[in-house]
Amino acid sequence: MKLIKTIGDFKPMQVSMQKISHSLKDLLKNTTMSANEKLVMVLWKLLHLQSILLNMLWNKLL
């Protein structure tokens, strides 16, 4: 029962990570943006991913 709950907890995070991954792929394929703009956007996406992971960890600790 605990395993099923744990797997269910990962589902929203998995969907968010997939969205971020697809967004990063699209971003890197974009040829109209400069390298600096792409770097800023990639760092922003990674920060968002970090906040998702930290939020999940925090919820597990409580």
URCORTA-V568110 format. One record per residue. RES is the residue in one letter. PHI is phi in radians with two decimals (999 if undefined). OMEGA is omega as a letter, one per 40 degrees, with the letter a starting at -180 (* if undefined). BURIAL is I if it has 16 or more other ideal C-beta (glycine too) atoms within 10 Angstrom, else O. Layout:
res=RES phi=PHI omega=OMEGA burial=BURIAL
res=RES phi=PHI omega=OMEGA burial=BURIAL
This chain:
res=M phi=999 omega=i burial=O
res=K phi=-1.10 omega=a burial=O
res=L phi=-1.09 omega=i burial=O
res=I phi=-1.09 omega=i burial=O
res=K phi=-1.10 omega=a burial=O
res=T phi=-1.13 omega=i burial=O
res=I phi=-1.09 omega=i burial=O
res=G phi=-1.10 omega=i burial=O
res=D phi=-1.19 omega=a burial=O
res=F phi=-1.41 omega=a burial=O
res=K phi=-1.00 omega=i burial=O
res=P phi=-1.08 omega=i burial=O
res=M phi=-1.16 omega=i burial=O
res=Q phi=-1.09 omega=i burial=O
res=V phi=-1.12 omega=i burial=O
res=S phi=-1.11 omega=i burial=O
res=M phi=-1.16 omega=i burial=O
res=Q phi=-1.15 omega=i burial=O
res=K phi=-1.09 omega=i burial=O
res=I phi=-1.14 omega=i burial=O
res=S phi=-1.06 omega=i burial=O
res=H phi=-1.12 omega=i burial=O
res=S phi=-1.11 omega=i burial=O
res=L phi=-1.15 omega=i burial=I
res=K phi=-1.07 omega=i burial=O
res=D phi=-1.10 omega=a burial=O
res=L phi=-1.10 omega=a burial=O
res=L phi=-1.25 omega=i burial=O
res=K phi=-1.38 omega=a burial=O
res=N phi=-1.15 omega=a burial=O
res=T phi=-1.70 omega=a burial=O
res=T phi=-1.55 omega=a burial=O
res=M phi=-1.66 omega=i burial=O
res=S phi=-1.36 omega=i burial=O
res=A phi=-1.07 omega=i burial=O
res=N phi=-1.15 omega=i burial=O
res=E phi=-1.11 omega=i burial=O
res=K phi=-1.10 omega=i burial=O
res=L phi=-1.06 omega=i burial=O
res=V phi=-1.08 omega=a burial=O
res=M phi=-1.17 omega=i burial=I
res=V phi=-1.11 omega=i burial=O
res=L phi=-1.11 omega=i burial=O
res=W phi=-1.11 omega=i burial=O
res=K phi=-1.12 omega=i burial=I
res=L phi=-1.16 omega=i burial=O
res=L phi=-1.11 omega=i burial=O
res=H phi=-1.10 omega=i burial=O
res=L phi=-1.09 omega=i burial=I
res=Q phi=-1.08 omega=a burial=O
res=S phi=-1.15 omega=i burial=O
res=I phi=-1.12 omega=a burial=O
res=L phi=-1.16 omega=i burial=O
res=L phi=-1.15 omega=i burial=O
res=N phi=-1.10 omega=i burial=O
res=M phi=-1.11 omega=i burial=O
res=L phi=-1.09 omega=i burial=O
res=W phi=-1.06 omega=i burial=O
res=N phi=-1.13 omega=i burial=O
res=K phi=-1.23 omega=a burial=O
res=L phi=-1.32 omega=a burial=O
res=L phi=-1.42 omega=* burial=O
